[in-house]
Amino acid sequence: MKGKVLSNEKLAKYTSWRVGGPVDRLYIPFDRQDLCDFIKALPVSEPVFWMGLGSNLLVRDGGIRGTVINTKGRLKEMKLAEDGSVYVEVGVPCAHVARFCAEHGLVGAEFLAGIPGTMGGALKMNAGAFGGETWSIVKQVETIDQIGNITLRYPDDFKVSYRSVKNAENIWFLSCNLQLQKGNILESQQKIKALLETRAKTQPTNQPSCGSVFKNPKGDYAARLIEATGLKGYSIGGACVSPKHANFIVNIGNSTAADIEHLIYYVQNKVKEHQGVELQTEVCMVGEHQVETQDIATLPFSEKFGRVAVLMGGSAAERTVSLRSGAAVYDALKRKGVDAIAIDVISSPIDALAGTKVDRVFNIIHGRGGEDGVLQGVLEVMAIPYTGSGVMASALTMDKLRTKLCWQGYGLITPKWFLLQDENDLDACIEKLGFPVIVKPAQEGSSIGMSKANSRDELLKALQVALEYRCDVYAESWVTGKEYTVAVLNNEALPVIRLETPNTFYDYEAKYNATTTQYHCPAGLSQEQEQFIRSLAVTAGKVVGVKGWARVDVFIDETGQYQLIEINTVPGMTDHSLVPMAAKQAGIDFDDLVLRILETSLG
């Protein structure tokens, strides 16, 4: 081999952004034959990435595993072919191609002067500028595959569209022939000069960038949308949205690839939020994120958590409460500097997340669809970390009745119950439980569908109300006593809250709207009682496999008996909610509480 092979070479000096971690092997070919021999000698399993001038490319700080072939200054032959086309190897800068064609009286390639890369990159992505596109002038190309076979191909062999070339997987371009028309040399040169002057006036050509970051949406311009969102000049670390051209992100000094990537996602999020348009990236992002040797607890939140999707809403009965909780969580994350995006999951979480790259999810969807294991299962399949409990614990605890069965099996005390399927079960229920009772849909939260019954007629009416929620329904012995709730965060119980309401029980109205509900924290318990009820809540969560955070509801009845009522694995986070109240008593403000819950996704 006559070419050069460098080990563990940092790629920052090879990219136009001047960022990028190390590659295992960087190969710089001596000539075309040397390149072919090198590829033939590589194991077929070896990952290979081609790089020209390193424009339109973001190499992450962790670098690239495998081999990078760098054609900068190599594969640079350019000549007039016998058939009148222009033969160009992939290492030739596009601007050189534009000038060569003009000098030989060929028109149609002037736009290439505005592309800051090589012909190899232009072929790979159908690069364009000033209204022209690479593949509009391509007659034929040479490609090389993983075992070194060279093949002559034609435009019809590929599926070419705006900034996209498909059917080019596992092959690389070696050269192309450009088919152009005869024209006036002086006019072509003047057009190139005018294009370059326009580029210098409108683009930050004197700062490290990759060229345009985002594709232009159909009928619009990415730069206009970004500028309209007020993001010109916005920066993260050393990366900045260019004040000169909003579709350029420039390295203003000591930027990392992570700074640039986070800024890209931030711009996408803000444009989607304010303009309703999902910008698609034009830049190619490759490599691995850098693994920090420092303690993750010391990292900035933008690096520690990455991009966080706050999933809220859902289609269950608790949708309204979830939207309020989600808005509060989203605002807290933004105040803390987390790169958060709010997503209202109206139907399928798969559809809601489609096309949006996120590093983790803060799940604040209450009730069915968000708290019952369904969303958790989707996120597991998508390999996206999320807050709170896993699939099994979420599915189990969403079902109040089966949760009670688990507690009873462990020896924990919970009120007596009776399964109600229809009117035929009423008499047996009355015989077992007597009156009063409370009737509950087993798979709803926020006290939705719950009613107290003091007679057979009231029991029938309560059953009919609960059955409307299309899940198991059961009656539970009414507990007379004092009601408490305990928030649990990472297997540690927060201060106990005692609830008082003039309503019949702590129903939906008392939880979210009433001003007459009283919350006592400290709860007025003795030190021994406080400690016992906290310990009971932690145990109740462990029995059913709860992780991260939860809220456990407990009664102390008139005899002093502690009775477990239910557990919530995605508790409310509104201004009336209990977990923030308990956290405040423990010295944890709302924003810090939200961060601590988000940290449960790091495991």
BELWORA-V419719 format. One record per residue. RES is the residue in one small letter. PHI is phi in whole degrees, 0 to 359 (* if undefined). Layout:
[[RES PHI] [RES PHI]]
This chain:
[[m *] [k 265] [g 287] [k 253] [v 240] [l 246] [s 260] [n 52] [e 276] [k 288] [l 267] [a 303] [k 283] [y 254] [t 248] [s 288] [w 278] [r 64] [v 226] [g 138] [g 279] [p 279] [v 250] [d 302] [r 219] [l 250] [y 249] [i 245] [p 291] [f 282] [d 203] [r 298] [q 294] [d 298] [l 298] [c 297] [d 297] [f 296] [i 297] [k 297] [a 278] [l 286] [p 299] [v 300] [s 281] [e 290] [p 294] [v 231] [f 230] [w 260] [m 222] [g 256] [l 278] [g 76] [s 272] [n 53] [l 217] [l 242] [v 266] [r 293] [d 294] [g 280] [g 82] [i 238] [r 272] [g 109] [t 238] [v 252] [i 261] [n 255] [t 261] [k 300] [g 77] [r 236] [l 47] [k 244] [e 287] [m 213] [k 200] [l 278] [a 276] [e 297] [d 275] [g 92] [s 279] [v 252] [y 273] [v 226] [e 276] [v 287] [g 274] [v 280] [p 299] [c 300] [a 298] [h 294] [v 297] [a 301] [r 292] [f 300] [c 297] [a 297] [e 297] [h 258] [g 72] [l 250] [v 247] [g 116] [a 252] [e 301] [f 301] [l 298] [a 296] [g 266] [i 256] [p 274] [g 208] [t 263] [m 295] [g 299] [g 293] [a 297] [l 292] [k 297] [m 242] [n 53] [a 298] [g 209] [a 196] [f 53] [g 89] [g 256] [e 228] [t 304] [w 287] [s 289] [i 242] [v 276] [k 265] [q 200] [v 223] [e 255] [t 234] [i 232] [d 261] [q 292] [i 251] [g 92] [n 281] [i 257] [t 227] [l 270] [r 231] [y 232] [p 308] [d 292] [d 283] [f 237] [k 259] [v 257] [s 215] [y 301] [r 57] [s 211] [v 226] [k 255] [n 71] [a 243] [e 287] [n 64] [i 226] [w 228] [f 278] [l 253] [s 200] [c 212] [n 245] [l 259] [q 262] [l 234] [q 257] [k 290] [g 200] [n 275] [i 299] [l 297] [e 298] [s 295] [q 294] [q 294] [k 295] [i 297] [k 300] [a 296] [l 296] [l 293] [e 294] [t 297] [r 298] [a 295] [k 283] [t 254] [q 237] [p 280] [t 291] [n 265] [q 234] [p 297] [s 208] [c 249] [g 93] [s 295] [v 272] [f 244] [k 290] [n 284] [p 298] [k 302] [g 79] [d 211] [y 232] [a 301] [a 299] [r 296] [l 295] [i 293] [e 295] [a 296] [t 277] [g 82] [l 258] [k 301] [g 87] [y 289] [s 226] [i 230] [g 59] [g 267] [a 257] [c 219] [v 290] [s 302] [p 293] [k 273] [h 213] [a 291] [n 268] [f 244] [i 250] [v 247] [n 271] [i 269] [g 132] [n 62] [s 289] [t 256] [a 298] [a 296] [d 302] [i 294] [e 296] [h 295] [l 293] [i 301] [y 294] [y 296] [v 298] [q 302] [n 298] [k 291] [v 293] [k 297] [e 292] [h 262] [q 249] [g 73] [v 240] [e 268] [l 289] [q 257] [t 284] [e 264] [v 289] [c 266] [m 254] [v 227] [g 95] [e 249] [h 291] [q 290] [v 272] [e 285] [t 275] [q 284] [d 299] [i 300] [a 295] [t 267] [l 285] [p 300] [f 301] [s 296] [e 271] [k 293] [f 253] [g 69] [r 271] [v 248] [a 267] [v 269] [l 271] [m 218] [g 89] [g 78] [s 244] [a 276] [a 295] [e 266] [r 305] [t 300] [v 295] [s 298] [l 297] [r 292] [s 298] [g 298] [a 297] [a 293] [v 294] [y 301] [d 299] [a 295] [l 296] [k 295] [r 297] [k 273] [g 85] [v 279] [d 283] [a 252] [i 229] [a 269] [i 231] [d 273] [v 273] [i 278] [s 228] [s 271] [p 295] [i 296] [d 294] [a 296] [l 266] [a 301] [g 78] [t 244] [k 274] [v 229] [d 265] [r 195] [v 236] [f 262] [n 273] [i 230] [i 273] [h 276] [g 81] [r 297] [g 93] [g 231] [e 246] [d 248] [g 97] [v 293] [l 298] [q 299] [g 296] [v 299] [l 293] [e 298] [v 296] [m 279] [a 59] [i 250] [p 298] [y 212] [t 281] [g 85] [s 283] [g 279] [v 298] [m 295] [a 295] [s 295] [a 296] [l 291] [t 286] [m 293] [d 264] [k 302] [l 293] [r 287] [t 296] [k 299] [l 297] [c 296] [w 297] [q 297] [g 296] [y 275] [g 98] [l 275] [i 267] [t 217] [p 304] [k 298] [w 216] [f 210] [l 284] [l 246] [q 253] [d 199] [e 299] [n 294] [d 270] [l 296] [d 296] [a 295] [c 296] [i 298] [e 297] [k 279] [l 254] [g 70] [f 230] [p 280] [v 226] [i 238] [v 257] [k 225] [p 289] [a 289] [q 238] [e 235] [g 241] [s 57] [s 62] [i 292] [g 78] [m 268] [s 214] [k 270] [a 231] [n 246] [s 208] [r 296] [d 297] [e 293] [l 294] [l 297] [k 297] [a 297] [l 297] [q 297] [v 296] [a 293] [l 295] [e 298] [y 269] [r 53] [c 205] [d 301] [v 235] [y 218] [a 258] [e 229] [s 304] [w 291] [v 256] [t 264] [g 165] [k 252] [e 256] [y 228] [t 222] [v 230] [a 275] [v 239] [l 231] [n 53] [n 65] [e 237] [a 275] [l 273] [p 306] [v 285] [i 245] [r 260] [l 253] [e 223] [t 218] [p 284] [n 291] [t 302] [f 206] [y 283] [d 268] [y 302] [e 299] [a 293] [k 285] [y 241] [n 236] [a 293] [t 260] [t 266] [t 290] [q 249] [y 239] [h 248] [c 212] [p 298] [a 276] [g 84] [l 270] [s 290] [q 300] [e 293] [q 294] [e 302] [q 294] [f 294] [i 290] [r 294] [s 298] [l 298] [a 295] [v 296] [t 296] [a 301] [g 290] [k 296] [v 300] [v 259] [g 80] [v 292] [k 233] [g 80] [w 210] [a 189] [r 222] [v 248] [d 258] [v 223] [f 251] [i 250] [d 282] [e 295] [t 268] [g 89] [q 279] [y 274] [q 233] [l 284] [i 257] [e 197] [i 225] [n 242] [t 264] [v 229] [p 293] [g 293] [m 227] [t 270] [d 290] [h 259] [s 282] [l 271] [v 298] [p 299] [m 295] [a 293] [a 297] [k 299] [q 296] [a 273] [g 87] [i 249] [d 284] [f 300] [d 297] [d 292] [l 299] [v 300] [l 295] [r 295] [i 293] [l 299] [e 297] [t 293] [s 276] [l 287] [g 290]]
